[in-house]
Amino acid sequence: MHARFAPVRDCFHDLFAAGRETGAALTIWYDGTPVVDLAGGSRAAVPPGSAVPAAGADQPWRPDTLVNVYSVGKPVAALCLLALVDRGRVDLDAPVSAYWPEFRTPATVRQVLSHTAGLPAFPVPRPAEAVADWGLLCADLAAAEPEWAPGSVAGEHAWTYGHLVGELVRRVDGRPVGRFLAEEIAGPWRLDLAFGLAAADQRRCADLSYEDPGWPIRMLGDPGSLRARALGNPAGGLDLAVLNGPRWRSAEMPAVNLHATAAALARLYAGLLAGGTLDGVRLFSPELVAEATRVQYDGPDLVLDRRAYWTLGMQWEPDGSWGMGGIGGSSAWADPDRGYTFAYATARLADHDRVEDLVEALHSCL
């Protein structure tokens, strides 16, 4: 690690020393070069309220440890569809039904990508087992009535985003979004991340845990609210017994179950920050990257309950950065003005204050 970034390393280590972190990785690229690459703690399950794994659990977090990063995966799913846009196979302003004839909502591809399509929640209550049934969940979405007129307002499509985007990829290309990601993006750019893990990769996964047993209740908010419907169906998306099991890890729930290393996420954003070319391999045109990272919607978000700036798959921030955080604390983004990409992947589901402290340390170095 570059000596210049020692304060970041010290902050990372302090998170563990203070009991705020149990297992995580951090990777930062600056000026086109990786300058921080840290991993610490354990990938074993940690009892709620504890800061250490259960007795006898000796599973150190390694550079190739995979972890579920929740919504950090949304931009990755979006990039699969945007690759088809870049190749002229999908028109951003065409109706979704042009590619998916059964789809009833009069939304465009652009509105789907920018969380304004009006389908933030699956319309039919489904059990946890439904995460493995792609066709069922897509049929539910195709038949759904939108919650609002598409394009009129935004609401993070918390669980539905990956199926809306992924089914468009499948309809146009023929491959499931997980396979498309592996063959068209992860493979060429050498990214250790995936939707739908094989058994061998599941053995590299960190088990998620809660810092506070009340964390899932806080995430859902008021029962019956739009946020609760968006985050709670299919069931199990906040249940450790489901999240740490093979059904969830092998399923494709692209809005929320990307499994990745921090190094892969920082590397992905480095490629985007460089205009779509990484190590001489061009996957996206600079024009596509510019359009994908431009603000498409600025206004209230009915699920996040705050003002949001949505690009085509990412959140833009007033400091000019673009990327995505996931509930629980994982985050990945690019900061074009400061010239860095940042990725933090954690198994300890809690607030984002850990990332805020790391960013403060990073900015002090710059």
N, C-alpha and C positions, 0 to 999 in steps of 0.2 A: 504494500500500500504506500502511496506517496506520502512523505512526511508532512507535506502541507496540510493533509486532511486528518492529522492525528486527533484534533478535537472531535471529529465525527466518530472515530474509533472509540475514543474515551466515552462519549455519550452513549454509544451502543452498549459498551460493557457496563455502564452505570445502570442501564435499564434492567439488566440481570441482577446486579448487585443489590438493587433496591426492591427486587421482587416484582417489578412491573412487567417483566417479560420472562417467559419460560423456554421459548424456542422460536428462532427467527433468523432471517438472512437479510442482508442489505447490500445492494450493488449500486454504484454511482459511476456514470461515465461523465467525463468533463473534456470539452474540446475534442470530441471524437475518440477518446481513449478511456478504458476502464481505470479508475483511480481508487475506488474503494470496493472491496469484495469480502464481506464478513459473514460468518455464520456462527451461531452460538446456541447453547442450551441443548435441550433434548427434544426429540420428535415423539416421545412417548406421551401417553395421555396423562393429564394433570387433573386431580380432583378439583371441582369448583371451590374457590376460596383459598386454595393452596398455591404456593409458588414453586413447588417441586413435584416431579412425577411420583407416581405411586412407588412404594418400596420395591426395590429389585429391578426397576425399569432402567436399563442402561442402553439407551438408544441415542447417541449423540447426533445432533443436527449436522449433516454433512453438506458439502456444496451441491450435491445432486439430490438432496431431499426435496420432494414435491409437497406442496400444500395447496388446499382449496383456498382461492383468493377472492371468492364471491364476485362482486361487480367489476373487479379489475379485469375480468374476462370479457366484459361487454365490448370494449374497443377491439379486442382480438376477433370476436365474432363479426363485428362490423367490417373489419378489414377483409374478411373472406368475401363478403358481398361487394365491397368497394373494389376488390381486385377484378371482379366481373364488370363493374362499371368502367374501370380503367381500360378494359379490353374491348369495350363497346358492346358487351353482351346484355347489359342492363342499363336502362335509362332512369336516372334519378327521379325524374318528374313524371314517369309513367305510373299508372295505377297498379297497385299490387296485383289486381285481378288479371292484368295482362300476362302475368307469369304464373299465377295461381288462380285458375278460373273459379274455384269454389269459394274464394274469399269474398265476403259480402261487404265489408267495411270500405267505403269509398276513399281510401287513403292511398297516398303515393309512396313510392320507395323512399323518397327523401323524408317524408313524415314518419315513416317507420324508424328510419335511422336516427331521427332527432327527437324521439320520444313524444311526438305530438299526434300519433295515429289514433289515440282514443281507446287503446286496448291494454291498460296497465295491469289488468288482473285476468287470470283464466276464469271464464264465466261459469264453469260447472265445478262444484266441489269434488276434488279427487283425493284419494288416499296416497300415502307415500309411495306405494307400489307403482303409481302412474308415472313416476319420473323415468321409468324404463320404457314407457309406451309413447314413442315419438308421434306416431300416427294419430293416436287418440287426442293428445294435447293440441296438435295442429288442427285437427278437425273441430275441436272445441273453439279455437280461435277463428277459424274460417267462418263458422256459423254465428259468431257473436255479434251483438249490437254494440257499437262504440259507446263509451261513457260520455263523450263529447264530440262535437263536429271536428273531424280530423283537421289539424292545422291551426285550430283556434286557441289552444292552450297546451301546455306540456304536463306530463306526469310520468315520472320515471317508470318505464315498463319493466318493473323489477324482476319478475320471474318470466315474463312473456317474451322479453326482447330477443332472447336467443332462438326461440322457436320461430318468431316472425322473420328474423334475419336468416336463420339457418334453413328454413323451408324454402325461402326464395333462392338460396344457393342451390339447394337440392333440385328445385324445379327447373332451374336454368342449366345447371351443370351436370346433374345426375348423381353426383357424389354427396353423401352426408357431409354436414359441415365439419365434423371431426376429421374425416378423411381428407377433405379439401384443405383444412388447416395444416395437416401433417405433410401433405404432398406439395402444396403450393406456397406455403409460407414458412412453417417450422423447419421443414427439411432444407430448403435452399438457404435460409439464414441461420441454420444450426441453433434452433431455439428449443430448449427443453421445457416444453409445455404442451398440453393436450386437452381436448374434450373427449372423455370416454377412455379410461385407462385399461390397458391389458393387465393381466394378473401380475406379471413381473414388475410393471411400474407401480402397481398398487402397493407392493412391498416396500417401496421407497417413500411412501406417504407419511407425513406427520399427522398425528391425531389432533383434531381440534379440541379445545377446551374453553370453558368460560372463566373469566376472571371473577365474575359475580354470577351466582345462580339465577339472579333476576334479569340477566342480560336479554334472553329471548323475549321476555314480556315487554321490556323497554323498547326493543326493536319493533315489535308489532304495534304498539300504541293502543289506542282505544279499540275494543272489540267492535267489529262491524264497520270500522272506518275504511276508507279507500286504501290506506297504507296497510292495514291488517289484511285486507283481501288480497292486496298485491304481493305481500310477503308470506302469506300463510297457505297458499294453495298452488300446487299440491301440498299436502301436509308433509312435515318432516324436514323442511329446509333449514330449520333452526334447531333440530333435534340431534344431539351428538350421536345417539345410537344409529341414526340414519346416515349422518354425514360421514362418520368414520367406518361405514360398512361398504361391502363390495357393490351393492346395487347402486348406491349414489356415485361411487368412484368410477364405475364402468358405464354409467348412463351418460347421455349427452343432454345436459341442462345448461346450454352455453351462456345464459345470462348470469349464472351464479356458480357453476362448478368447474371452471377452468382450474386445472392443477398445474402449478408452475414453480420454477425456481426464480429467485430474485434476479439472478444473472440473466436468465432468458428474457425477463420483462424489461430490464434496463437495456439489453441489447436490441430488443424490438424497437423501443423508442429511439435508440441511437440511429437505427436505420431510417426511421421516419424523420428525425431531426436533420438527417443528411439528405433529405429530399427523396427518399425511397430507394436508395442504393446503399448496400452494406457489403464491405469486403469485395467490391466489384460486382456484386450480384444485385441487379436492379429488379425489384418486384413491383414498384409503383412509380408512376411519373411524378415529377415535382408538382405538376398542375393538380393531380389527384390529391396529393398530400395537402396542398394549399386549400383546396376545397373541403377536404375532410376535416381540417382543423379550424375552419372558419366558423364563427358563431352563426348558427341557423335559427336559433330561438333565444330570446332574452325576455324573461318574464317570470311569473309565478309558476312553480311546479307543485301540482296538487298532491303528489305523493310525498315529496321531500318537505313540503310545507315551508318553502322559502324561495327566494329568487334563484333562478338557475340560468346558466348560459350553456346551451347544448350545441355541440357541433354534430357532425355525422358519426355519432358513436362515442364521443367523449364529452367531458365537461371542460369548458374553458374557464379560466380564472382571471380576475382583473389584473393580475401581474403579467398576463400574457402566456402563462403555462397552459398546457392541455394534457389531459389524461383521465384517470379514474381511480377513485378510492372504493374499497369494498367495505361493507359493514363488518365490523370486527377488527379493523386496523390495517389491513394490507392496502398498499397504494402503489401506483406507478404512473409516471408522467414525464414530460419533457418541458424544459424551461428554455425557450429559444433565446431570450434576452441574456440570460446568464450562461447559456451554453452547456447545460448539463441535462442528463436524464437520471432519474431516481427510481428505485424499486425497493420496496420493503415488503417482505412476505412473512407473515406470522401465523402461528397456530393458536395464539392466545387471543380469544375473541373479547375485545374490550373497546375502549374509545380510541380516537386518533391522536391523543396527546403524545404518544410515543413518537409518531412521525413528526409532529410539530416540533418536538425537542431536537430531533435529528436534523430537521431542516434549518432550525436556528443555528445549530452548530455548523452545518454546511455553509450557510450564507456568511458566517463569520470568517470562514476560510477564503471566501471569494472577494 
